Amino acid sequence: MSLEVKEGECHAVLGPNGAGKSTLLKTITGTVVPTAGEIQFLGEKINGMSTHKIARKGVSLSPENRRLFPDLTVHENLTIATIFTDETKSKENLNFVYEIFPRLKERVSQKAGTMSGGEQQMLAVGRALMMDPKILLLDEPSMGLAQIIKEQIFNGIKKIKETGKTILIVEQDSTMVMPIADKISIFEHGHIIFEGTSNELKNNDSIKSAYLGL
């Protein structure tokens, strides 16, 4: 498999459970070690690097299970992710997170463990953004959420994209990512069976029917 994400691009990876989407992100971040092949980030091979070192290179993941600190507040969860950024940039990032997800600002002193699933997802995305990454990895940000909450989260992701941030997003809900993705790849059993723009996907009836249920 060969997958390229260009700088400033929002690249979405779609496909059914077990297709290898989340494994892709885990491999990029170093939590899964590939048995073959090479992963390059900004021209540098990152295979075999520690997750900490990869993060310092500018790779930040909002994981599928969120992995928040339930006993810490919204503010604490966000600011704990600022170890790689200076104070001025951290304040800018924090203000931007509160701008795209106003609900987090309303709940700044609330413990993460007492928040709804949608609020926790906003917090997970915000925390990943606080690291000021060169590429933002998002793993299933809409999973298990009501439609109205999905829309709020993807409105936030759209605003992140508009800043020029490079985004790689793994998702099952094609209707949420197609409007914002510059490029879409569809996985099946670890293989790419389609790659193109949203318009190209819309015009590919066989792929839409077989893999997306559209």
N, C-alpha and C positions, 0 to 999 in steps of 0.2 A: 504494500500500500504506500502511496505517495500523496501527501497532503501539504499544501502550501497556504499559509495565511499571510497576506500582504499587510504591510504597515498601514494603519489607519482604516483597515477593513473590518467589517463585521461578518464573520464567517460562521454559518450555522451548520451543525451536524445533526441530521435527523436519522431515525431508524427505530425498529422495534426493540423491546427488551432483549438483552443478550447479543446485540449487534456489535458491541465493542466500543460504544460511544464513551462511556465513563472510563473505561480502561485507557482510552486514548488520553484523556486528561490526566489520569493518574500516572501514566508513563511520562508525559511532559513534565509533571511536577516532581518526578523522581520517586514516587511511592511505589511504583511498579517498574521493575527493571526489564527492559526488552531483551529477548533472547537473540535478536538479530536486528540489523538495520541501524539507523542513526537518526538522532533528533538534533536539529540545529536551531539555535536561537540567535538572531542577529549575526549570522555567519559563524557562530561558535558552537562546537559540539558540546552538548550538555549531558549526554549519556554518562551515567555513573557518578554524576555530581550528587551531593547530598541535597535533600529538599531545602535545607536552609540556604545553601549556596545558590540554588536555582532561584529561590525567592529573592535573594539579594540582587540577582541579575535583572529582576524586574518582571517575574512571573508570579501572578497572584490568582488563587483559586477560591471561588465561592462553591463549596462542596455540596453534593446532593443532600447530605443529612445535616447541613448547616454548621454543626460543630461549634455552637456558641458556648459562652460561659454562662450557664443559667443563673448563677448567684451574683453575677456582675450586672450593673446597670447598662442601659443603652450606651451612655457616654463612655463608660469604662470599656465595654466591648469594642467600641470604635477606636478609642485612643490607645488601646493595648496594641493595635496594629501599626502604630506610627514609629516603630523602632528604627525603620530604615529611612525616615524622612526628617528634615529639619523642622523647627518649630513653626516657622512662617508657612511652609508648604502644608504642614499638618493642619493648621488653622484653615487654610484655603480649602483643603480636601474635606474637612469637617463641615464647613459652611455649604459646600457643594452637595454633600450627602444629605444634609438637612433640607436643601433646596429641592432635590429630586424626590426625596421621601419625607414630606412634611410631617407625616405621622410619627416618625422617629424623634423629631424635635419636640413634639407634643408629649412624648413619653421618655424624655431624656433621663429621668431618674428612676424609671421602672426597671425592675430586674428582668433580664431576657427570658428566664424560665416561666414568667407569668404572662408572656405576650402570646397573641394568637399566632397560628402558623404563618399567615401572610406577613405579619409584622416581623416575625423572626426571619423570614426570607428577605425582607427589605434590609434587615440588620446585617444578614450574612453578605449580601451584595455590597452594602455600604462598607462593611469591614474590609472586604477584599479591595475596595477602591481606596481605602485609607492608606494602603501601602504605596500608592502612587505608581501602579505597575505600568510597564511598557506594553504588556499584554494582559488582559483581564479574561480569565477562564470562568465560565458560568456553567455549572452542572445541574441541569433540570430545574431551572428557577421557578417553573410554574407547577411543579408536581404537587398534586393533592390540594390545590387551591381553587377557590370559587372563581368564576369568570371575572367578576368585577375586580378582584384582587390581582388576578393575572394581568389585567389591563393596566392597573396602577404600577405594577412591577415593570412591565414592558415599556410603559411610558417613561419610567426612570431609565431603563436601559437605552432607550432611544436618545434621551438627553445625554447620556454618557457617550454614545456614539457620535453625537453632534460636536463633541469637543475634539474629535479626531483620535480618540482612544482605540487601539486595536483590541478587538473582542473575538474570542472563540467561544461559541455557545452551543452546548449539547442540549437537545430538547426533543420531546415527543410530540408536543402540540405544534404542528406545522403552521396553523393559522396565526399563532402569535409571532413566530419568527420571520415568516415570509415577507411581511411588510417592511422589516427593518434590515434584513440581511442583504449584503452585497453579493454574497456567494453562498450556495447551499450544497452540501455533500450529503448523500444518503448512504448509510452503512447497512450492510447485511452480512452477518457472520464474519466480521472483521475485514470485509472488502467494500470498496467504494463502487456502488452500482449506478450512481448518477452524480454529476457535479456540474453546476451551472448557476445562472441567476434565477431569481424568483420568477421572472417572466418565462424563462425557458422551462422551468418546472411546471408552471401553470399550463404551458402548451404541450406538455408531455403526458398524454392521457393514460398511457399504460403504467408509467411510474406512479402517477397520482393514485390510480385505482388500486394497484397491487401493494404499495408500501405506505401510502398516506391515508387511504380510505376516503379520498376526496372525489 
